[in-house]
Amino acid sequence: MKTLRIFLSILSAVSVFGAVSFGLYWTFTDPRSPIPRAWNPFQPLHVTDAATPVTGYKLRRVLRDPAQCLVTLGQAADFTEMEPLRVSEDCGIENRIDLRRVAGVSLRPVETSCETALRLTLWTEHGLKPAAREAFGQEPTRMLHIGSYNCRPIRGSTTRMSSHATASSIDIAGVTLADGRQLSLLKGWDGPGAQPQFFADLRNTGCDWFQTVLGPEFNALHADHFHFQSRGWGTCR
């Protein structure tokens, strides 16, 4: 009898665990799931979904698959796929694209990698656009940049190659607003009115989407642009 009671207890526990596991599985995977898509780690990344604690996981999952990166980027960016660029062991662009617009904001066409473009698109949707609305009550229409791919060493170094050499970064210099105002980081970081807070918000939100962000507080070489980099250890200056 004692053995039977133990067996029945184990069977009951297994049944409860199985029911709970099935319930959780259904909750997250069934199309009728009540879990909002932005909070569901089993649902694909959508650029316009609210940013949640699972968004970073979704982004990492997308970036592991070059084809999926292009599909996700296509939700909210205008670009042309290009053949990979292989210049040398240190220089080139995998998953190469020619980028023209991100999240409704135009930019001068720039050759870059899909990862850099997708991170930039997410930052534009969740960082730049809300910051412009908060500071100026209007939408940004154009992003001003000074390039992504550049086969060169880090400035000030003669040996270590820059992340620009693989298009793993892009330099953002300013923004044009819907009323035609052109805001530059060089003049606006310590500029008048709402500009200092606006540019501080751009830097801070950049750190949500890129692994390294460098700006005027880092050094004089970055006085006129934010260096947004897909690789790094979380530097945000």
N, C-alpha and C positions, 0 to 999 in steps of 0.2 A: 504493500500500500504506500509506504513511504517513497519508494522508487517511482510509483505511478504519479504521486502528487508532485514530485520534483519534475518529472517529465511534462506533466500538464502545465506547471508553472513556466517551464522553459518555452513550451509551445505557445502559451499565452503571450509571453514577452516577445517572442519572435513575431507573432501575429500582429501585435500592437506596433512593433518597430516597422514591419512591412507595410501596415496601413498608413502609418505616419510618413514613411518614405515615399509611398505611392502618392499620398496627398501633396507632399512637397513637390514631387516631380510633376504632377498634374498642374499645380499652382503656377509653376514657372514655364512649362512647355506647351500646355494646351492653348490653342488660339483664343479660347474663351477666358483665359486667365485674367483675374482681376488685378494682377500686378502691372502697374504702368510700364510701358516699354522702356522708358529711361532708367527704370530701377531693375529691370529684368536682365541678368547677366547672360541668359540664353538667347535674348533677342539681339539682332545686329545693331551696330552703331549707326545712328542717324545724326547728321550734323546739327540739325535744328532741335533735337531733343534737349530737354533741360540737362545740365551737367549734374551728375550725382556721384556718390562714392563708387559706383561700378563703371563709370564712363572711362576711367583710366584703364581698367581691365579690358574693356571692349576695344579701346584704341590699340592697346598692345597686341590683342588678338588679330586685329585687322592688319597691323604692320608686319606681322609674321608672314603674310601672304601677299606678294606683289600684285597679283591679279585683283584680290579683294580690295587692296588699297585704291586701285584705279576705279573700281566700282563705287566705293564709298565716296571718294573724291568727286565723282561725277554727279552726286546728289546736289552739290552746291558750288561747283566751280566750272569755269570754262577753260579748257586746255586741249592740247593736241598731243597724243602719244608720239614719242620719238624712239628711235633705235638707241640702245645703250651707248654711252660715250666712254671709250676706253683709251685714254691717252698714255698712261703709264701705270706702274704699280701703285702710285700715290694719287693719281688724278683721273677723274672720270665720273660718270653719273649712271648708276643703275636705276631702272624704272624711271627713265628720263621723260620729262614732259616739257611742253612750252605752255606756260601759265599766263592767263590774261584777266581772269576775274575770280574772286573768292567771295562767297556769301553775299553776292550782289554788289561788291565793291571792286571797281576796275583797278588795274595796275598795268604799267608798261610791260609788254610781254617779256617774260624772263624764263630762261632754261633752269630747271631745278629738278629735284627728285620728288617722287610722289609723297614720300613721308614728310618732307619739308612743306610741301604744298598742303597736305591734309592738316598738319598741325597749324599752319597759317590760317587755313579756312576755319578751323575750330576756334582759334583765337579771335578772328574777325567776328564770328557769330556771337561768341560769348564774352568777349573782352572789348574789342574796339567799338562795335556798334552800341552796346549798352553805355559805355563810357561817353560816347559822343552825345547820346540822348540825354544823359544825366548832366553833362557840362554845358551843352549848347542847345539842347532841345531839338536836334535835327540829326539826320543820317549822314554818315560819311559816304562819299561817292567815289573817291579815288584814294589809293594808297601810294605813297611815294617811297620808292626803294632805290638802293644803290647796288643791287645785284645779289646773286646767289652763288653761282659757280665761278670760281677763279682758281686756277692751278697755281698756287703760291704758298710760301711758308707763312706762318703766323707773323704778323708785323712785329719787328723787333727781334725775331728769331731767324737764324740762318739755316736751321736743320729741320725743325718740327713743322710739319705741314698743317696748314689751316683746315678747318672743317669745310671751308668754302671749296677746297680742292675736290671734294666729293659731293658738292651741293647739299651738304647736311646742315646748312645754315642759310639765312637770308638777312639782309640789313635793311631795316625800315627807318626812313628818315622823316616822315611826316604824313599828313593826311589833308585831303581837300574835302570840305563840307558841302552840303547841298546848296548853301547860299553863295558858294564860290570862294569862300575864305580858304586860304592855304596855310596850314599850320605846320611849322617846322620844329623839330625837336631842338635844333640849335638855338632858336630864338625863344621857344616856348617853355623850355625846362625851368627857367627862372623868369619867365615872361609875365605879361599882365593878366589880370582877371582869372578865369577858370583854367587857363592853360597849364600851369604847374601841376594842379591836381589831376587834370586830364592825362598828361603825359606820365605822371606817377602811376595812374591807374593802368595805362597801357603797359608799362613795365611790369607791374605787379601781376596783372592777368596773363601776361606773356609767360610768366613763370609757372602758370597752371598747365600750359600746353607744351612748353619746350623744356629741355633738360638744362640748358644754360642760357641765361639772358644777361647781356652786358649793356650798360648805358653810360650816361654822363657821370654817375657816381663811381663807376669802375676806374676809368682813366680818361685822359684828354683825347685819346684816339677815338673814343666813342662819344664825344660831345655832340656829334651831329647825327647819330643813328643808334638804334637798338640792334644789337647782334642777337638774333634768335637762332639757337642751335639745337638740333635734335639729339645730340649726344652730350654727355657730361654727368656731373655729380650733384646737380641741383644748385649751382651758383646762380644767384639772383641779385645782381647789383646794377 
